[in-house]
Amino acid sequence: MLLDRAFSTTLKSYSTLFLVVAFVTVPLQLAYSFYFRDILALIEIHPAIEQLPPAQPVGAVTAKGLERARVAYLALCGVELLFLPLLWRATRRVVALEEAGRLPSVVEAWRLRRIPRTAQEPPRGSRLVMVVGALLFSVAVWFLAERIGMLVVEVVPDRLLFLGLALVRGVSLALAAPFGLVAAVLVSRRRTPKR
């Protein structure tokens, strides 16, 4: 029942929540992909480049450059994780506006104003089931969206491959994250004491 509530709450404002997350993930992925565009253009032969001596480049790409790109991607993932508290707050605002009967927007989600109080009670039941279920669903959506996107990107010319990869990675995260974020918002609500 709780998982059903989390999904229905997410789907009510899914387009807004998607844009809230994409506002963060897509620009970060674009910046990374643009900076490492030469390395990403040769993504299909990365295993072969790694076998070459460190000083032997393929085009402008060396094994050392591949390692730098991997470390930078891990750093990018860390930066995206640092945005989770802000994304959680924006999601909380979207959910609160939706429950108050207002139409939430991306601009309102990122505003620093006080979040309106609602009369909604926090969900009852196993919160762990809701969070684990929503996170598993988020991972499945991310995985499928990224795999499908990678199939589409195969037809993109090498000089534009960085753009396709950035969009696939950023959009797949934005498609998946709202499910986990809404579950986290619902779980974080405090119960009001009964009088």
C-alpha positions, 0 to 999 in steps of 0.5 A, a space after each residue: 500500500 505504501 509503495 502504491 502511494 509513493 508511485 501515485 504521488 510520483 506520477 501525479 507530478 512526474 513531468 515536474 519532478 523529471 525536469 527538477 532532476 534533469 536541471 541538475 543531471 543534464 548540464 553536469 553530464 554535458 560539461 563532463 562529456 564536452 570536456 572528454 569528447 575526444 575520449 568518448 568519440 572512441 568509446 568502442 575501442 577503449 579496451 584496445 587503447 588500455 592494452 597499448 603502452 601509455 605513451 602510444 596514443 590513438 588519435 589524441 587518446 591515451 591509456 592515461 587519458 582514459 584513466 583520467 576520464 574514469 576518475 573524472 566520471 567518479 567525481 561527477 557521480 560524487 557531485 551528483 550525489 552532493 545534489 541529493 539534499 537539494 533535489 530532496 528539498 525540491 521534491 518535497 516542495 513539489 509534493 507539498 504543492 501537489 497535496 495543497 491542490 496547487 500545480 507545482 512547477 520547476 521554478 517553484 520547486 527550486 524556490 527558497 520559500 517556506 514549504 506549505 504545510 499540508 494536512 496529509 498524514 505520513 504513510 503508515 506501514 512498513 517504510 522500509 518496504 516503500 523505500 526499498 521498492 522505490 529504489 529498486 524500481 528507480 534502479 530498474 528504470 535507470 538501467 533500462 533507460 540508459 541501455 535503450 539510450 545507448 542503443 539509440 546513440 550507436 547511430 550518432 556520428 563520432 564527433 557528436 557522440 559526446 552529446 548523445 552520451 551526455 543526454 542519455 546519461 542525464 535523462 536516464 537519471 532524471 527518469 529514474 530519480 523521482 521515484 526514489 526521491 518521492 519515497 524519501 520525502 514520504 518516509 521523512 514525514 513526522 507523525 503528528 501526535 494524536 490529541 
